[in-house]
Amino acid sequence: MLEVQGLESRYGRIPALKGIDLAVKAGELVALVGGNGAGKTTLLRALSGVQPVSAGRVRFDGADITATAPERRVRLGIAQVPEGRQVFGPLAVEDNLRLGGYTRSTAESAQMLERVYAMFPVLRERRQAPAGTLSGGQQQMLAIGRALMARPRLLLLDEPSMGLAPRLVEEIFARVQDLRAADAAIFLVDQNARAALKIADRGYVLETGRIVLSGSGAELLANERVQAAYLGL
């Protein structure tokens, strides 16, 4: 579904991504782990089209989307849950969700709204509350729900566990697992390497803008280099 070849990106003269090669198949949950400053968020931003690419190719469903505008990528089926949630605080929860479905018909939006409420019942309970009054965990649910409103075929998740208590991390990752479907895929970025790789079909390790390891989630969890650098073992 997603194929990245030789992808490079810069911030001015500073290289952030250096020849990234990776793939995500339909129905897969693929995790990307790495430390602060490794380039994880930059990579997701490049995939969603908001970060300029200086070299390489991004293909989605076989089509080259390297130069495709971000809003067009949403219509093609790519949606991103940004780092830090970035909900629209003054707007009601339901308004935030409806904004996520702006590319869909009224009927599709209504259908997806019910699906999101079924997945996150607390959002239904708080649907008229300003999004800024939600707890951190509830805001993360809202950010995921907002992305789902676009009915994505590829969901990009950036640090969904950031700042959450362990119990909420388990709940968020359980919901992420539930999102897997035969015709969809998830690309998950998280500093909580153990939790991310535990639920991943496959994973990549990113260090200073380069992919340095790849394998199944179980293989990377058992890798001594990963254990020493990211699992505290």
C-alpha positions in Angstrom: 0.0 0.0 0.0 2.8 2.4 0.9 6.3 2.2 -0.6 9.1 4.7 0.3 12.3 4.7 -1.7 15.4 6.7 -1.0 13.4 9.4 0.8 15.4 12.5 2.0 14.3 15.7 3.6 16.1 18.8 5.0 15.5 21.7 7.4 17.5 24.3 5.5 20.9 22.8 5.0 20.5 20.2 7.8 19.5 16.7 6.6 16.7 15.2 8.6 15.9 12.0 6.6 18.7 10.2 4.8 17.7 7.6 2.2 14.6 6.1 3.9 13.4 2.8 2.4 10.3 1.2 3.9 7.0 -0.4 3.0 3.6 -0.9 4.6 1.2 -3.5 3.3 -2.6 -3.5 3.4 -3.8 -4.8 6.8 -0.4 -4.3 8.5 0.4 -2.5 11.6 4.0 -1.3 11.2 5.8 0.5 14.0 8.7 3.0 13.7 10.7 3.5 16.9 13.7 5.7 17.7 14.9 8.4 20.1 14.3 12.1 20.2 15.5 13.9 17.1 15.8 10.7 15.1 13.4 12.0 12.4 10.2 10.1 13.2 7.8 13.0 13.1 9.6 14.5 10.0 9.0 11.2 8.2 5.3 11.2 9.0 5.0 14.8 7.9 6.7 13.9 4.6 4.3 11.0 4.1 1.3 13.3 4.7 2.7 16.0 2.4 3.3 18.8 4.8 7.1 18.4 5.0 9.1 19.0 1.7 11.0 16.1 0.2 14.4 16.7 -1.3 15.0 13.3 -2.9 13.3 9.9 -3.2 9.8 8.7 -3.9 6.6 8.0 -2.0 4.1 5.6 -3.7 0.6 4.9 -2.4 -1.3 2.1 -4.0 1.3 2.1 -6.8 0.8 5.8 -7.7 3.7 8.3 -7.1 2.4 10.9 -4.6 5.8 12.5 -3.9 4.6 15.9 -5.1 0.9 15.5 -4.3 -0.7 18.2 -2.1 -1.6 17.2 1.5 -5.3 17.7 1.0 -5.2 15.4 -2.0 -3.5 12.7 0.0 -6.4 12.8 2.5 -8.8 12.3 -0.3 -6.7 9.4 -1.6 -7.0 7.7 1.9 -4.0 8.9 4.0 -4.8 10.5 7.4 -2.4 11.6 10.2 -3.0 11.8 13.9 -0.4 14.5 14.8 2.0 14.5 17.7 0.5 16.5 20.6 -3.1 15.8 19.5 -3.7 19.3 18.2 -7.4 19.3 18.7 -9.4 22.5 18.2 -9.8 23.4 21.8 -12.6 26.0 21.7 -14.7 23.8 19.4 -17.1 21.1 20.6 -15.9 17.5 20.5 -18.5 16.7 17.8 -17.4 19.7 15.7 -13.8 18.5 15.8 -14.9 15.1 14.6 -17.0 16.5 11.8 -14.1 18.6 10.6 -12.2 15.4 10.1 -14.8 14.1 7.7 -14.9 17.1 5.5 -13.9 15.1 2.4 -16.8 12.6 2.9 -20.5 12.8 2.1 -23.0 13.7 4.8 -24.1 10.1 4.9 -20.6 8.8 5.2 -19.8 11.3 7.9 -22.8 10.3 9.9 -21.8 6.6 9.6 -18.2 7.3 10.7 -19.4 9.5 13.6 -21.3 6.5 15.0 -18.4 4.2 14.5 -16.1 6.7 16.4 -18.6 7.0 19.2 -18.9 3.2 19.5 -15.1 3.0 19.7 -14.7 5.8 22.2 -18.0 6.1 24.2 -16.6 8.9 26.3 -16.6 11.1 23.2 -20.3 10.6 22.8 -20.8 11.6 26.5 -18.7 14.7 26.0 -19.8 15.5 22.4 -21.0 19.1 23.2 -18.0 19.9 25.5 -15.2 22.1 24.2 -12.3 19.8 23.2 -9.9 21.8 25.3 -11.7 20.7 28.5 -11.0 17.0 27.8 -8.3 15.1 29.6 -5.1 14.2 27.8 -6.3 10.6 27.1 -9.7 11.8 25.9 -8.0 14.3 23.6 -5.9 11.5 22.1 -9.1 9.5 21.5 -10.6 12.6 19.8 -7.5 13.1 17.6 -7.7 9.4 16.5 -11.4 9.7 16.0 -11.0 12.9 13.9 -8.6 11.1 11.6 -10.9 8.1 11.3 -13.7 10.4 10.1 -11.8 10.6 6.8 -12.2 6.8 6.4 -8.4 6.4 5.8 -6.9 3.4 4.2 -3.5 4.4 5.7 -3.5 5.8 9.2 -0.4 7.6 10.4 -0.2 7.8 14.2 2.4 10.1 15.7 3.2 9.4 19.4 -0.3 8.4 20.6 1.0 7.4 24.0 2.8 10.7 24.7 2.1 12.1 28.2 -0.4 9.4 29.1 -0.6 7.3 32.2 0.2 3.6 31.7 -3.4 2.5 32.0 -4.4 5.0 29.3 -1.5 3.9 27.1 -2.8 0.3 27.2 -6.3 1.5 26.3 -5.1 3.6 23.4 -2.9 0.8 22.0 -5.8 -1.7 22.4 -8.0 0.6 20.2 -5.1 0.9 17.7 -5.1 -2.9 17.4 -8.9 -2.8 16.8 -8.4 -0.5 13.9 -6.6 -3.1 11.8 -8.7 -4.1 8.8 -8.2 -6.1 5.7 -8.2 -3.1 3.4 -6.4 -0.6 5.8 -3.0 -0.2 7.3 -1.5 1.6 10.3 2.0 3.2 10.5 2.7 3.9 14.2 5.4 6.1 15.5 6.0 6.0 19.3 8.8 6.4 21.8 7.3 3.7 23.8 9.1 1.0 21.8 8.0 -1.9 23.9 4.3 -1.1 23.6 4.6 -0.2 19.9 6.6 -3.3 18.8 4.4 -5.6 21.0 1.4 -4.9 18.8 3.2 -4.5 15.5 3.4 -6.9 12.6 6.7 -5.4 11.5 8.9 -2.6 12.7 11.7 -0.2 11.8 14.3 1.5 14.0 15.2 5.0 13.0 18.5 6.6 14.2 19.7 10.1 13.1 17.5 10.0 9.9 18.4 6.5 8.8 16.7 3.1 9.1 19.2 1.0 10.9 17.1 -2.1 11.7 14.0 -3.8 10.5 12.1 -7.0 11.2 9.0 -8.4 12.8 7.8 -6.8 16.0 8.8 -9.9 18.0 12.3 -10.0 16.3 13.0 -6.3 17.2 11.8 -6.8 20.8 14.3 -9.7 21.1 17.1 -7.7 19.4 19.9 -6.9 21.9 20.6 -3.5 20.3 16.9 -2.5 20.6 16.8 -3.8 24.1 19.8 -1.8 25.2 18.8 1.4 23.4 15.1 1.5 23.8 13.8 -1.0 26.3 16.1 -0.4 29.2 17.4 -4.0 29.3 
